[in-house]
Amino acid sequence: QVQVVESGGGLVQPGGSLRLSCAASGSIFSINAMGWYRQAPGKERELVARITRAGSTNYADSVKGRFTISSDNAKNTVYLQMNSLKPEDTAVYYCNAAGIAMATLMKYEYNEWGQGTQVTVSS
């Protein structure tokens, strides 16, 4: 059983910054990748940023140059530094963790989502 919990959302003015955190816990054997996704009202969930265990990253075109994803393997945690925020960044941000879990001597793949954290960019 793997759990994913996000934190750090809130209200920020346009041009401001926010740092999101996501911690994975539970029967984790390994984390292959963690990522941030967001969903605005009336829109589909979209990839924001993703990072692999090896450190490879990819970003949505809309956030390149403004957002930075990073990870701390020792803490099973991923961060999303969001700078130069725009109103269109307003959404619920979800963290995802994918990898291999182990319980009762059995390994299995997992792909878990956090509950989401609200980010609102407004004057």
C-alpha positions as CSV (number, residue, x, y, z in Angstrom):
1,Q,0.0,0.0,0.0
2,V,1.4,3.3,-1.1
3,Q,0.1,6.7,-0.1
4,V,0.8,10.1,-1.8
5,V,0.2,13.4,0.0
6,E,0.6,16.9,-1.4
7,S,1.0,20.1,0.4
8,G,1.9,23.7,-0.2
9,G,-1.0,25.0,-2.3
10,G,-2.6,28.3,-1.6
11,L,-3.5,31.8,-2.9
12,V,-0.8,33.8,-4.6
13,Q,-0.8,36.9,-6.7
14,P,0.2,36.9,-10.4
15,G,3.9,36.9,-10.7
16,G,4.3,35.3,-7.4
17,S,5.8,32.0,-6.4
18,L,4.7,28.9,-4.6
19,R,6.4,25.6,-3.7
20,L,4.5,22.4,-3.6
21,S,5.6,19.3,-1.9
22,C,4.6,15.7,-2.3
23,A,5.6,12.8,-0.1
24,A,5.1,9.1,-0.9
25,S,5.0,6.6,1.8
26,G,4.0,3.0,2.6
27,S,5.3,-0.3,1.1
28,I,7.6,1.4,-1.3
29,F,10.3,-0.8,-2.8
30,S,11.3,1.8,-5.4
31,I,9.9,4.9,-7.1
32,N,10.4,5.0,-10.8
33,A,8.9,8.4,-11.3
34,M,6.9,11.1,-9.6
35,G,5.0,13.9,-11.3
36,W,2.7,16.8,-10.9
37,Y,-0.5,17.1,-12.8
38,R,-3.2,19.8,-12.6
39,Q,-6.9,20.1,-13.5
40,A,-8.7,23.4,-13.9
41,P,-12.5,23.6,-13.8
42,G,-14.0,22.4,-17.1
43,K,-10.6,21.1,-18.3
44,E,-8.9,17.7,-18.4
45,R,-6.1,16.8,-16.1
46,E,-2.8,17.6,-17.7
47,L,0.9,16.9,-17.0
48,V,2.7,19.8,-15.5
49,A,6.1,18.2,-14.7
50,R,7.6,14.8,-14.1
51,I,10.8,13.4,-12.8
52,T,12.3,9.9,-13.0
53,R,14.4,8.1,-10.4
54,A,17.4,8.9,-12.5
55,G,16.6,12.6,-12.5
56,S,15.2,13.0,-16.0
57,T,12.5,15.7,-16.2
58,N,9.9,16.8,-18.6
59,Y,7.5,19.8,-18.5
60,A,4.4,21.0,-20.1
61,D,5.2,23.7,-22.6
62,S,3.0,26.1,-20.7
63,V,5.3,26.0,-17.6
64,K,8.7,25.6,-19.1
65,G,11.1,28.2,-17.7
66,R,8.8,29.0,-14.8
67,F,8.4,25.7,-12.9
68,T,11.1,23.4,-11.7
69,I,10.5,19.9,-10.4
70,S,13.0,18.3,-8.1
71,S,13.2,15.3,-5.8
72,D,14.7,14.0,-2.6
73,N,15.0,10.3,-2.8
74,A,15.9,9.9,0.8
75,K,12.5,11.4,1.7
76,N,10.5,9.9,-1.1
77,T,9.5,13.5,-1.8
78,V,9.1,15.6,-4.9
79,Y,8.8,19.4,-5.1
80,L,7.5,21.8,-7.6
81,Q,8.8,25.3,-7.5
82,M,6.4,27.6,-9.3
83,N,7.6,31.0,-10.2
84,S,6.1,33.8,-12.3
85,L,2.6,32.4,-11.7
86,K,-0.2,33.3,-14.0
87,P,-4.0,33.2,-13.4
88,E,-4.2,30.3,-15.9
89,D,-2.0,28.3,-13.5
90,T,-5.0,28.1,-11.2
91,A,-6.0,24.5,-10.7
92,V,-6.0,21.6,-8.4
93,Y,-2.5,20.1,-8.5
94,Y,-2.2,16.4,-8.1
95,C,0.9,14.4,-7.3
96,N,1.5,11.0,-8.8
97,A,4.0,8.4,-7.8
98,A,4.7,5.2,-9.8
99,G,7.0,2.4,-9.1
100,I,7.3,-0.9,-7.3
101,A,5.9,-1.8,-3.9
102,M,6.6,-4.9,-1.8
103,A,4.3,-6.5,0.8
104,T,4.3,-10.0,2.1
105,L,7.3,-10.9,-0.1
106,M,5.4,-9.9,-3.2
107,K,6.4,-7.2,-5.5
108,Y,3.9,-5.3,-7.5
109,E,3.6,-2.1,-9.6
110,Y,1.8,0.9,-8.2
111,N,0.6,4.1,-9.7
112,E,-0.9,6.3,-7.0
113,W,-2.4,9.8,-6.8
114,G,-2.6,12.2,-4.0
115,Q,-5.8,14.0,-3.0
116,G,-4.8,17.3,-4.7
117,T,-3.9,20.7,-3.5
118,Q,-5.5,23.9,-4.7
119,V,-3.4,26.6,-6.3
120,T,-5.2,29.9,-7.0
121,V,-3.4,32.7,-8.8
122,S,-5.4,35.9,-8.4
123,S,-5.1,39.6,-7.6
